[in-house]
């Protein structure tokens, strides 16, 4: 009888040992996900060209040569959230061209949301290189991308999201094509006068020493959740008279107090994130530090478009802001009254 009991105990021990050994074997229950992110739409819609003025660079050209000229990269970031909205994986890649980024990863069976953003980055050294800051990324409901420098045209951003399923025994495919979020503003100030010409001509001094484009209801962040009702986060509105810079003060850098001359190519670019904004041209008169506004209007900003902010000294009361085209330039001849630009010699 004892012999049988010993045999039974030995067999039981072998069985338990076998079960314990099997518990240590990990079974891969994740499945392949093929991911592709197209970079084609990152900036291609910002295609406006100023055909009148002989500028050294144009906006699309700046973007096309971003890597060779400015040592910038396109940061490709893709975040993967499970059905409960928790971050389960992420990809970060720095590209030197506008082709397509492809890779694979593995995820367990389930439903997921992939969110992809394209931004400019100074270099490919790490997560903080982008011109945007990713905040609260662990939950899709709270994930936000915020601009580091909303005045810069290099703060453009593109976004796309896709929901997909991972099924046992099958590979999943995710194809993302981020499109521009926000618009670019092109500033051109023509015939800028910044000293009295009363001694030399008929054009009186308008007292303007610097120009700017102001706005209200300016967005500073973009929510990544594709299902949120309001994707924009705005700066605090300080009241009716609280205006924010869209394009910071533009002041001629070669100002000479001894004589009068004009600057005809005072231009620049800036980024507009918000879909709706009240825009106002403004100037700062000589001897003051206060903004004076004129030309106030409301505009529905269309993402992916370039807007022209145009001001002409000879038509100071008629500024233009709208979709950029080449139909708004004022032209002059030597016979036009007040339009002959004459530069006196130094005394």
Residue frames relative to the residue before (quaternion, step in Angstrom):
aa qw qx qy qz dx dy dz
X 1.0000 0.0000 0.0000 0.0000 0.00 0.00 0.00
X 0.6485 0.5149 -0.3119 0.4659 3.57 0.94 -0.93
X 0.6184 0.5640 -0.3415 0.4276 3.54 1.03 -0.80
X 0.6645 0.4981 -0.2972 0.4713 3.54 1.00 -0.88
X 0.6381 0.5282 -0.3267 0.4550 3.60 1.01 -0.76
X 0.6407 0.5160 -0.3239 0.4673 3.59 0.97 -0.81
X 0.6544 0.5174 -0.3099 0.4561 3.56 0.98 -0.87
X 0.6480 0.5200 -0.3079 0.4635 3.57 1.00 -0.86
X 0.6513 0.5120 -0.3101 0.4663 3.59 0.96 -0.83
X 0.6482 0.5204 -0.3228 0.4527 3.58 0.99 -0.79
X 0.6601 0.5019 -0.3054 0.4680 3.55 0.97 -0.90
X 0.6424 0.5250 -0.3153 0.4608 3.57 1.01 -0.85
X 0.6489 0.5185 -0.3132 0.4604 3.58 0.99 -0.82
X 0.6440 0.5136 -0.3235 0.4656 3.56 1.00 -0.82
X 0.6490 0.5267 -0.3143 0.4502 3.58 1.01 -0.85
X 0.6705 0.4900 -0.2940 0.4731 3.58 0.94 -0.94
X 0.6413 0.5256 -0.3240 0.4557 3.58 1.01 -0.80
X 0.6369 0.5324 -0.3166 0.4590 3.52 1.06 -0.79
X 0.6499 0.5087 -0.3161 0.4679 3.60 0.99 -0.85
X 0.6489 0.5229 -0.3197 0.4509 3.56 0.98 -0.86
X 0.6458 0.5248 -0.3170 0.4550 3.56 1.02 -0.78
X 0.6627 0.5124 -0.3005 0.4560 3.59 0.99 -0.84
X 0.5975 0.5782 -0.3656 0.4183 3.60 1.10 -0.64
X 0.6631 0.5179 -0.3091 0.4433 3.59 1.12 -0.55
X 0.5835 0.5778 -0.3722 0.4327 3.60 1.23 -0.21
X 0.2624 -0.7756 0.5572 0.1381 3.60 -0.66 1.13
X 0.2140 -0.7664 0.5978 0.0978 3.52 -0.93 1.00
X 0.3503 -0.7453 0.5303 0.2014 3.58 -0.67 1.11
X 0.0280 -0.8119 0.5824 -0.0287 3.56 -0.49 1.24
X 0.5123 0.6027 -0.4446 0.4203 3.58 1.17 0.59
X 0.2392 -0.7841 0.5653 0.0913 3.53 -1.20 0.58
X 0.6115 -0.6181 0.3711 0.3261 3.54 -1.12 0.74
X 0.0984 -0.7595 0.6418 0.0399 3.54 -1.11 0.88
X 0.2206 -0.7733 0.5850 0.1053 3.57 -0.70 1.13
X 0.0929 -0.8232 0.5599 -0.0112 3.57 -0.59 1.19
X 0.0356 0.7712 -0.6353 0.0210 3.56 -0.98 0.90
X 0.0890 -0.7787 0.6207 0.0225 3.56 -0.99 0.92
X 0.2544 -0.7725 0.5658 0.1355 3.56 -0.64 1.13
X 0.2495 -0.7767 0.5647 0.1249 3.57 -0.97 0.91
X 0.3811 0.7802 -0.4429 0.2233 3.57 1.30 -0.02
X 0.7618 0.4077 -0.2072 0.4588 3.59 0.93 -0.89
X 0.3389 0.7840 -0.4819 0.1956 3.58 1.23 0.07
X 0.8317 -0.0418 0.0496 0.5515 3.60 0.81 -0.90
X 0.4046 0.7693 -0.4522 0.1999 3.60 1.19 -0.08
X 0.6440 0.5326 -0.3447 0.4275 3.63 1.09 -0.47
X 0.6046 0.5199 -0.3718 0.4752 3.60 1.23 -0.25
X 0.2279 0.8466 -0.4405 0.1934 3.54 0.73 1.13
X 0.3567 0.7609 -0.4861 0.2396 3.59 1.18 0.31
X 0.0794 -0.7763 0.6246 0.0301 3.57 -1.04 0.88
X 0.3430 -0.7124 0.5800 0.1961 3.55 -0.89 1.02
X 0.1784 -0.8406 0.5067 0.0694 3.58 -0.25 1.28
X 0.6316 0.5593 -0.3354 0.4193 3.61 1.22 -0.24
X 0.7863 0.3356 -0.1636 0.4923 3.56 0.79 -1.02
X 0.4025 -0.7247 0.5165 0.2144 3.52 -0.94 0.94
X 0.0415 0.8251 -0.5571 0.0848 3.56 0.25 1.31
X 0.5630 -0.6314 0.4191 0.3298 3.55 -1.11 0.67
X 0.7881 0.0860 -0.0516 0.6073 3.58 1.13 -0.61
X 0.2100 -0.7377 0.6248 0.1461 3.52 -1.30 0.41
X 0.6724 -0.5508 0.3162 0.3802 3.53 -1.10 0.68
X 0.6914 0.4580 -0.3199 0.4581 3.66 0.68 -0.89
X 0.6337 0.5309 -0.3380 0.4497 3.58 1.03 -0.76
X 0.6073 0.5515 -0.3482 0.4537 3.58 1.03 -0.77
X 0.6970 0.4757 -0.2780 0.4588 3.56 0.88 -0.91
X 0.6594 0.5307 -0.3195 0.4260 3.56 0.96 -0.80
X 0.7659 0.3166 -0.1752 0.5315 3.58 1.07 -0.67
X 0.1918 0.8413 -0.4911 0.1198 3.56 1.24 0.49
X 0.7051 0.4784 -0.2948 0.4326 3.61 0.90 -0.82
X 0.7223 0.4495 -0.2637 0.4545 3.58 0.80 -0.97
X 0.7443 0.4137 -0.2309 0.4707 3.59 0.99 -0.77
X 0.8230 0.2465 -0.0904 0.5038 3.58 0.86 -0.95
X 0.3925 -0.7406 0.4635 0.2875 3.59 1.29 0.01
X 0.4038 0.6921 -0.4890 0.3447 3.55 1.05 0.81
X 0.2179 -0.7391 0.6220 0.1393 3.52 -1.33 0.37
X 0.3903 -0.6431 0.5816 0.3097 3.53 -1.31 0.18
X 0.2452 -0.7645 0.5806 0.1351 3.55 -0.67 1.11
X 0.1399 -0.7735 0.6163 0.0467 3.57 -0.72 1.14
X 0.0319 0.8041 -0.5902 0.0646 3.58 -0.45 1.20
X 0.0019 0.7858 -0.6179 0.0253 3.58 -0.89 0.98
X 0.1324 -0.7940 0.5930 0.0190 3.53 -0.79 1.14
X 0.1827 -0.7875 0.5836 0.0766 3.58 -1.02 0.86
X 0.0812 -0.8061 0.5861 -0.0131 3.54 -0.71 1.17
X 0.4309 -0.6922 0.5117 0.2708 3.59 -1.04 0.77
X 0.7452 -0.4269 0.2766 0.4311 3.58 -1.31 0.05
X 0.6645 0.4693 -0.3015 0.4973 3.59 1.25 -0.33
X 0.5701 -0.6411 0.3625 0.3640 3.57 1.27 0.09
X 0.5209 0.6242 -0.4255 0.3974 3.60 1.19 0.37
X 0.5025 -0.6501 0.4867 0.2966 3.55 -1.07 0.79
X 0.0968 -0.8180 0.5665 0.0228 3.58 -0.75 1.07
X 0.7956 -0.0474 0.0297 0.6033 3.60 1.17 -0.40
X 0.0540 -0.7920 0.6072 0.0344 3.55 -1.27 0.35
X 0.2017 -0.7549 0.6143 0.1097 3.53 -1.27 0.55
X 0.0333 -0.7862 0.6171 -0.0022 3.58 -1.03 0.78
X 0.0771 0.8019 -0.5789 0.1262 3.54 -0.68 1.16
X 0.2129 -0.7658 0.5952 0.1182 3.58 -1.10 0.74
X 0.1363 -0.8212 0.5536 0.0221 3.53 -0.62 1.20
X 0.2830 -0.7469 0.5779 0.1676 3.55 -1.19 0.63
X 0.7428 0.2821 -0.2214 0.5654 3.59 1.21 0.32
X 0.4705 -0.6709 0.4950 0.2889 3.57 -1.29 0.03
X 0.3131 0.7295 -0.5400 0.2796 3.53 0.79 1.02
X 0.6555 -0.4986 0.3854 0.4162 3.58 -0.98 -0.79
X 0.2541 -0.7462 0.5970 0.1490 3.54 -1.06 0.82
X 0.0018 -0.8005 0.5985 -0.0326 3.59 -0.80 1.03
X 0.1293 0.7683 -0.6188 0.1004 3.54 -1.13 0.71
X 0.2943 -0.7266 0.5815 0.2175 3.58 -1.30 -0.04
X 0.0075 0.7509 -0.6595 -0.0326 3.52 -1.34 0.42
X 0.3734 -0.7156 0.5430 0.2316 3.56 -1.28 0.15
X 0.0187 -0.7877 0.6152 -0.0287 3.55 -1.01 0.94
X 0.5341 -0.6075 0.4688 0.3548 3.61 -1.13 0.55
X 0.6728 -0.4813 0.3685 0.4241 3.53 -1.27 0.30
X 0.4527 0.6747 -0.4957 0.3069 3.57 -0.96 0.87
X 0.5275 -0.5961 0.5010 0.3399 3.53 -1.40 -0.16
X 0.0548 -0.8196 0.5693 -0.0350 3.57 -0.85 1.02
X 0.2405 -0.7133 0.6327 0.1820 3.53 -1.39 0.30
X 0.1585 -0.7719 0.6111 0.0745 3.55 -0.81 1.06
X 0.0818 -0.7801 0.6201 0.0133 3.57 -0.91 0.99
X 0.0358 -0.8132 0.5807 -0.0144 3.57 -0.75 1.06
X 0.0534 -0.7865 0.6151 0.0130 3.57 -1.02 0.88
X 0.1875 -0.7465 0.6291 0.1088 3.53 -1.21 0.68
X 0.0907 0.7831 -0.6088 0.0888 3.57 -0.83 1.00
X 0.5206 -0.5822 0.4963 0.3790 3.56 -1.27 0.22
X 0.0858 -0.7725 0.6278 0.0407 3.54 -1.19 0.65
X 0.5502 -0.6436 0.4297 0.3138 3.55 -1.10 0.74
X 0.7831 -0.0816 0.0827 0.6110 3.57 1.08 -0.74
X 0.4933 -0.6630 0.4691 0.3115 3.59 -1.24 0.00
X 0.3454 0.7894 -0.4513 0.2324 3.56 1.11 0.67
X 0.8331 -0.1333 0.1059 0.5263 3.60 1.07 -0.35
X 0.7657 -0.4144 0.2690 0.4119 3.52 -1.39 0.02
X 0.7087 0.4782 -0.2587 0.4496 3.61 1.10 -0.61
X 0.4464 0.7275 -0.4344 0.2879 3.58 1.23 0.16
X 0.5782 0.6251 -0.3732 0.3684 3.60 1.13 -0.55
X 0.5100 -0.6189 0.5066 0.3165 3.53 -1.31 0.45
X 0.6805 0.3841 -0.2777 0.5588 3.58 1.31 0.11
X 0.3026 -0.7390 0.5750 0.1778 3.56 -1.23 0.53
X 0.2808 -0.7489 0.5797 0.1559 3.57 -0.86 1.02
X 0.0571 -0.8136 0.5781 -0.0236 3.57 -0.72 1.12
X 0.8618 0.0996 -0.0807 0.4908 3.56 -1.20 0.71
X 0.1737 0.8502 -0.4813 0.1239 3.56 1.00 0.83
X 0.5519 0.6535 -0.3997 0.3297 3.65 1.13 -0.42
X 0.7625 0.2311 -0.1527 0.5848 3.60 1.17 -0.48
X 0.4827 -0.6724 0.4768 0.2959 3.57 -0.89 0.92
X 0.6333 0.5637 -0.3290 0.4157 3.58 1.04 -0.71
X 0.7786 0.3208 -0.1643 0.5137 3.60 1.16 -0.51
X 0.4715 0.6961 -0.4394 0.3162 3.62 1.23 -0.14
X 0.0044 0.7996 -0.5956 0.0770 3.56 -0.84 1.09
X 0.1966 -0.7252 0.6448 0.1405 3.52 -1.18 0.69
X 0.0828 -0.8177 0.5697 -0.0073 3.58 -0.64 1.17
X 0.4879 -0.6759 0.4704 0.2896 3.55 -1.03 0.81
X 0.3720 -0.7113 0.5545 0.2196 3.54 -1.11 0.77
X 0.7894 0.0251 0.0100 0.6132 3.58 1.14 -0.61
X 0.1561 -0.8509 0.4959 0.0750 3.56 0.19 1.28
X 0.5709 0.5837 -0.3911 0.4248 3.62 1.23 -0.12
X 0.6692 0.5516 -0.2957 0.4007 3.56 1.10 -0.62
X 0.4706 -0.6647 0.5012 0.2924 3.56 -1.03 0.79
X 0.6212 0.5383 -0.3478 0.4509 3.60 1.23 -0.27
X 0.5420 0.5904 -0.4206 0.4251 3.60 1.23 0.33
X 0.3180 0.7458 -0.5310 0.2463 3.62 1.14 0.35
X 0.0754 -0.7941 0.6031 -0.0001 3.55 -1.15 0.72
X 0.1375 -0.7616 0.6268 0.0906 3.56 -1.17 0.69
X 0.1310 -0.8117 0.5691 -0.0117 3.56 -1.09 0.82
X 0.1224 0.7548 -0.6425 0.0496 3.53 -1.25 0.63
X 0.0825 -0.7829 0.6154 0.0393 3.59 -1.20 0.54
X 0.0215 -0.7959 0.6048 -0.0184 3.54 -1.16 0.67
X 0.2682 -0.7313 0.6065 0.1598 3.56 -1.07 0.84
X 0.0514 0.8074 -0.5828 0.0770 3.59 -0.87 0.93
X 0.3587 -0.7256 0.5538 0.1953 3.55 -1.30 0.43
X 0.2141 -0.7229 0.6427 0.1358 3.53 -1.18 0.75
X 0.0956 -0.8182 0.5668 -0.0134 3.56 -0.60 1.22
X 0.5943 -0.5990 0.4099 0.3463 3.54 -1.03 0.86
X 0.8456 0.1925 -0.1560 0.4728 3.53 -0.97 0.96
X 0.7281 0.3673 -0.2356 0.5286 3.60 1.24 0.03
X 0.4096 -0.6777 0.5459 0.2739 3.57 -1.17 0.56
X 0.2960 -0.7454 0.5739 0.1654 3.56 -1.17 0.66
X 0.2381 -0.7675 0.5820 0.1246 3.56 -1.19 0.62
X 0.0594 -0.7785 0.6248 0.0025 3.55 -0.89 0.98
X 0.0128 -0.7962 0.6036 -0.0392 3.59 -0.67 1.14
X 0.0397 -0.8185 0.5716 -0.0425 3.56 -0.48 1.26
X 0.0479 -0.7874 0.6146 -0.0022 3.56 -1.03 0.87
X 0.1762 -0.8326 0.5156 0.0992 3.61 0.29 1.23
X 0.1898 -0.7764 0.5962 0.0760 3.55 -1.02 0.96
X 0.6485 -0.5560 0.3435 0.3903 3.60 -1.11 0.57
X 0.1455 -0.7301 0.6626 0.0823 3.52 -1.16 0.80
X 0.7751 0.2403 -0.2060 0.5468 3.56 -0.53 1.16
X 0.3600 -0.7278 0.5542 0.1832 3.54 -1.35 0.24
X 0.3822 -0.6870 0.5654 0.2496 3.53 -1.35 0.24
X 0.2291 -0.7581 0.5956 0.1345 3.57 -1.03 0.82
X 0.1738 -0.7630 0.6174 0.0810 3.54 -0.97 0.96
X 0.1687 -0.8064 0.5642 0.0542 3.58 -0.60 1.16
X 0.0952 0.7727 -0.6259 0.0474 3.56 -0.97 0.89
X 0.0836 -0.7873 0.6109 0.0013 3.55 -0.71 1.15
X 0.1534 -0.8274 0.5397 0.0233 3.56 -0.57 1.23
X 0.8532 0.1015 -0.0942 0.5029 3.56 -1.15 0.76
X 0.1592 0.8170 -0.5318 0.1561 3.54 0.85 0.99
X 0.1131 -0.8006 0.5873 0.0363 3.59 -0.61 1.17
X 0.0308 0.8313 -0.5545 0.0225 3.57 -0.86 0.84
X 0.7259 0.2395 -0.3143 0.5629 3.54 0.95 1.00
X 0.6053 -0.5805 0.3908 0.3793 3.57 -1.07 0.71
X 0.1955 -0.7781 0.5890 0.0970 3.54 -1.00 0.90
X 0.3056 0.8005 -0.4785 0.1917 3.58 1.26 0.26
X 0.6502 0.5157 -0.3206 0.4567 3.58 1.10 -0.61
X 0.7891 0.3646 -0.1467 0.4721 3.57 1.08 -0.74
X 0.8310 0.0580 0.0042 0.5533 3.60 1.09 -0.38
X 0.6681 -0.5324 0.3708 0.3642 3.53 -1.32 -0.20
X 0.5908 0.5877 -0.3704 0.4103 3.59 1.21 -0.23
X 0.3201 -0.7628 0.5338 0.1751 3.58 -0.63 1.13
X 0.5658 -0.5943 0.4546 0.3464 3.53 -1.23 0.53
X 0.2693 -0.7808 0.5434 0.1503 3.59 -0.76 0.99
X 0.4992 -0.7062 0.4005 0.3027 3.58 1.25 0.05
X 0.5191 0.6496 -0.4174 0.3664 3.58 1.24 -0.01
X 0.0938 -0.8201 0.5640 0.0233 3.57 -0.79 1.02
X 0.7913 0.0047 -0.0450 0.6097 3.62 1.19 -0.28
X 0.2461 -0.7740 0.5742 0.1029 3.54 -1.18 0.69
X 0.0014 -0.8013 0.5981 -0.0130 3.57 -1.19 0.48
X 0.2980 -0.6964 0.6149 0.2194 3.53 -1.35 0.23
X 0.1311 -0.8026 0.5810 0.0326 3.56 -0.65 1.16
X 0.0832 -0.7981 0.5942 0.0551 3.55 -1.26 0.37
X 0.2649 -0.7202 0.6143 0.1839 3.52 -1.36 0.30
X 0.7999 0.2386 -0.2034 0.5117 3.58 -1.24 0.48
X 0.2238 0.8037 -0.5120 0.2047 3.53 0.87 1.02
X 0.3414 -0.7449 0.5397 0.1928 3.58 -0.82 1.01
X 0.1808 -0.7872 0.5827 0.0900 3.55 -1.14 0.70
X 0.8058 0.1601 -0.0810 0.5644 3.61 1.23 -0.31
X 0.2373 -0.7623 0.5928 0.1059 3.55 -1.29 0.49
X 0.3475 -0.7458 0.5355 0.1905 3.57 -0.73 1.11
X 0.3937 -0.7606 0.4770 0.1974 3.57 -0.88 0.98
X 0.5276 0.6319 -0.4145 0.3880 3.59 1.21 -0.29
X 0.3582 -0.7692 0.4807 0.2211 3.64 -0.49 1.11
X 0.6951 0.4878 -0.2713 0.4531 3.60 1.19 -0.41
X 0.4814 0.6689 -0.4517 0.3418 3.60 1.22 0.01
X 0.4988 -0.6826 0.4510 0.2861 3.57 -1.06 0.75
X 0.7809 0.1580 -0.0971 0.5965 3.60 1.11 -0.58
X 0.1942 -0.8432 0.4950 0.0795 3.54 -0.22 1.27
X 0.6840 0.5007 -0.2836 0.4483 3.61 1.23 -0.31
X 0.1941 -0.7401 0.6348 0.1075 3.54 -1.14 0.80
X 0.2201 -0.8283 0.5105 0.0700 3.54 -0.61 1.20
X 0.5638 -0.5359 0.5010 0.3793 3.50 -1.34 0.35
X 0.5822 -0.5731 0.4331 0.3809 3.58 -1.12 0.58
X 0.3276 -0.7378 0.5601 0.1861 3.54 -0.90 0.98
X 0.2404 -0.8273 0.4987 0.0956 3.55 -0.48 1.25
X 0.7530 -0.3473 0.2189 0.5143 3.58 1.19 0.18
X 0.7710 -0.4094 0.2490 0.4195 3.51 -1.37 0.18
X 0.7652 0.3723 -0.1945 0.4879 3.59 0.99 -0.79
X 0.5412 0.6222 -0.4008 0.3991 3.57 1.24 0.17
X 0.0268 0.8088 -0.5823 0.0780 3.56 -0.30 1.31
X 0.2737 -0.7638 0.5667 0.1433 3.53 -1.12 0.72
X 0.5429 -0.5980 0.4756 0.3486 3.54 -1.16 0.58
X 0.1802 -0.6937 0.6815 0.1478 3.49 -1.16 0.78
X 0.7542 0.0409 -0.0227 0.6550 3.51 1.01 -0.90
X 0.4307 -0.7373 0.4564 0.2502 3.58 -0.59 1.12
X 0.7475 -0.4247 0.2654 0.4364 3.54 -1.29 0.40
X 0.1663 -0.7581 0.6250 0.0836 3.54 -0.89 1.03
X 0.0646 0.7929 -0.5970 0.1037 3.53 -0.57 1.17
X 0.5281 -0.6463 0.4318 0.3418 3.60 -0.82 0.92
X 0.3781 -0.7539 0.4977 0.2027 3.54 -0.86 0.96
X 0.7302 0.4107 -0.2302 0.4952 3.59 1.20 -0.46
X 0.1844 0.8143 -0.5250 0.1651 3.55 1.06 0.77
X 0.0778 -0.7854 0.6140 0.0089 3.56 -0.94 0.96
X 0.3708 -0.7765 0.4699 0.1967 3.60 -0.49 1.19
X 0.6462 0.5796 -0.3155 0.3833 3.59 1.14 -0.47
X 0.8252 0.0714 -0.0156 0.5601 3.58 1.09 -0.43
X 0.5125 -0.6640 0.4716 0.2722 3.54 -1.29 0.35
X 0.2055 0.7402 -0.6348 0.0831 3.51 -1.13 0.70
X 0.4161 -0.7093 0.5204 0.2302 3.57 -1.26 0.29
X 0.2273 -0.7331 0.6196 0.1644 3.52 -1.25 0.45
X 0.1520 -0.8445 0.5116 0.0448 3.58 -0.53 1.14
X 0.7468 0.3612 -0.2246 0.5112 3.59 1.17 0.00
X 0.2516 0.7495 -0.5616 0.2439 3.56 0.89 0.96
X 0.2298 0.7957 -0.5145 0.2221 3.58 -0.13 1.26
X 0.0916 0.7835 -0.6116 0.0609 3.53 -1.32 0.33
X 0.3730 -0.7128 0.5523 0.2183 3.56 -1.35 -0.02
X 0.0143 0.7786 -0.6269 -0.0241 3.55 -1.24 0.42
X 0.4458 -0.7000 0.5071 0.2325 3.56 -1.28 0.45
X 0.1388 -0.7695 0.6195 0.0692 3.59 -1.04 0.84
X 0.2254 -0.8046 0.5362 0.1198 3.60 -0.45 1.18
X 0.7023 0.5233 -0.2913 0.3848 3.58 0.83 -0.97
X 0.4856 -0.6778 0.4710 0.2881 3.59 -1.08 0.72
X 0.7723 0.1596 -0.1067 0.6055 3.60 1.17 -0.48
X 0.1178 0.7941 -0.5821 0.1294 3.55 -0.83 0.99
X 0.3163 -0.6958 0.6081 0.2148 3.55 -1.16 0.70
X 0.1295 -0.8204 0.5567 0.0154 3.53 -0.57 1.19
X 0.0093 -0.7939 0.6075 -0.0243 3.56 -1.03 0.82
X 0.3473 -0.6851 0.5980 0.2291 3.53 -0.95 0.91
X 0.0284 0.8119 -0.5829 0.0128 3.54 -1.11 0.56
X 0.1512 -0.7720 0.6077 0.1087 3.52 -1.29 0.28
X 0.3247 -0.7116 0.5895 0.2015 3.54 -1.28 0.42
X 0.3227 -0.7755 0.5080 0.1907 3.63 -0.43 1.18
X 0.6475 -0.5191 0.3973 0.3917 3.53 -1.28 0.45
X 0.8183 0.2632 -0.1990 0.4706 3.55 -0.98 0.86
X 0.7161 0.3567 -0.2520 0.5445 3.60 1.26 0.06
X 0.3063 -0.7266 0.5805 0.2032 3.51 -1.35 0.21
X 0.5459 0.6409 -0.3677 0.3951 3.55 1.26 0.35
X 0.4726 -0.6744 0.5082 0.2519 3.50 -1.10 0.84
X 0.0945 -0.7588 0.6427 0.0475 3.58 -1.00 0.91
X 0.2007 -0.8377 0.5023 0.0753 3.55 -0.61 1.11
X 0.1015 0.7481 -0.6553 0.0239 3.50 -1.31 0.46
X 0.7530 0.3783 -0.2691 0.4664 3.54 -1.19 0.40
X 0.2871 0.7867 -0.5085 0.2001 3.60 1.12 0.54
X 0.1474 0.7662 -0.6140 0.1191 3.56 -1.05 0.82
X 0.3836 -0.6866 0.5596 0.2612 3.55 -1.33 0.20
X 0.0836 -0.8015 0.5921 0.0051 3.55 -1.00 0.86
X 0.3244 -0.6833 0.6119 0.2309 3.51 -1.20 0.61
X 0.2465 -0.8002 0.5332 0.1211 3.54 -0.35 1.27
X 0.2191 -0.7745 0.5855 0.0970 3.57 -0.79 1.07
X 0.4486 -0.7041 0.4827 0.2645 3.57 -0.71 1.07
X 0.7965 0.3089 -0.2413 0.4603 3.51 -1.10 0.79
X 0.6282 0.5244 -0.3414 0.4624 3.60 1.27 0.02
X 0.3455 -0.6934 0.5880 0.2325 3.52 -1.33 0.37
X 0.1816 -0.7904 0.5809 0.0691 3.57 -0.86 1.04
X 0.3087 -0.7493 0.5638 0.1594 3.52 -1.05 0.86
X 0.0974 -0.7435 0.6597 0.0501 3.54 -0.97 0.98
X 0.0370 0.8425 -0.5265 0.1075 3.57 -0.13 1.34
X 0.0112 0.7859 -0.6156 0.0584 3.54 -0.95 0.97
X 0.1021 -0.7924 0.6010 0.0237 3.55 -0.93 0.95
X 0.5091 -0.6746 0.4455 0.2954 3.57 -0.77 1.04
X 0.7045 0.4691 -0.2744 0.4564 3.58 0.95 -0.84
X 0.7454 0.2400 -0.1861 0.5935 3.60 1.26 -0.16
X 0.0002 -0.8794 0.4761 -0.0067 3.52 0.94 1.02
X 0.7015 0.4765 -0.2800 0.4499 3.60 1.08 -0.59
X 0.7233 0.4136 -0.2292 0.5033 3.59 1.23 0.03
X 0.0656 0.8117 -0.5760 0.0711 3.62 0.52 1.10
X 0.2459 -0.7610 0.5808 0.1519 3.56 -1.23 0.44
X 0.0738 0.7450 -0.6626 0.0213 3.51 -1.15 0.77
X 0.3935 0.6972 -0.5234 0.2917 3.57 -0.73 1.04
X 0.7574 -0.3212 0.2630 0.5040 3.57 -1.29 -0.19
X 0.4616 -0.7198 0.4492 0.2588 3.57 -0.74 1.06
X 0.2026 0.7153 -0.6589 0.1150 3.49 -1.08 0.90
X 0.5578 -0.6314 0.4348 0.3180 3.58 -1.28 0.01
X 0.4874 0.6871 -0.4128 0.3463 3.59 1.18 0.51
X 0.6698 0.5367 -0.2893 0.4239 3.59 1.24 -0.03
X 0.4810 0.6754 -0.4512 0.3301 3.58 1.20 0.01
X 0.3051 -0.7192 0.5964 0.1845 3.55 -1.05 0.86
X 0.1357 -0.7934 0.5908 0.0562 3.55 -0.91 0.95
X 0.1632 -0.7957 0.5811 0.0495 3.54 -1.13 0.68
X 0.1873 -0.7301 0.6392 0.1530 3.52 -1.35 0.41
X 0.6918 -0.4953 0.3252 0.4127 3.55 -1.25 0.26
X 0.6626 0.5080 -0.3088 0.4556 3.59 1.20 -0.41
X 0.5018 0.6559 -0.4341 0.3599 3.60 1.22 -0.20
X 0.5003 -0.6656 0.4702 0.2927 3.55 -0.97 0.89
X 0.8512 0.1242 -0.1110 0.4977 3.55 -0.85 1.00
X 0.6548 0.5527 -0.3126 0.4099 3.58 1.18 -0.02
X 0.5178 0.6265 -0.4311 0.3919 3.56 1.25 0.02
X 0.2272 -0.8023 0.5414 0.1077 3.55 -0.47 1.18
X 0.0286 0.8145 -0.5737 0.0819 3.54 -0.39 1.27
X 0.1783 -0.7960 0.5732 0.0773 3.57 -0.74 1.04
X 0.2974 -0.7703 0.5327 0.1855 3.62 -0.56 1.10
X 0.5249 -0.6093 0.4877 0.3398 3.50 -1.23 0.38
X 0.5807 -0.5666 0.4470 0.3767 3.54 -1.18 0.49
X 0.3540 -0.7234 0.5521 0.2156 3.53 -1.09 0.73
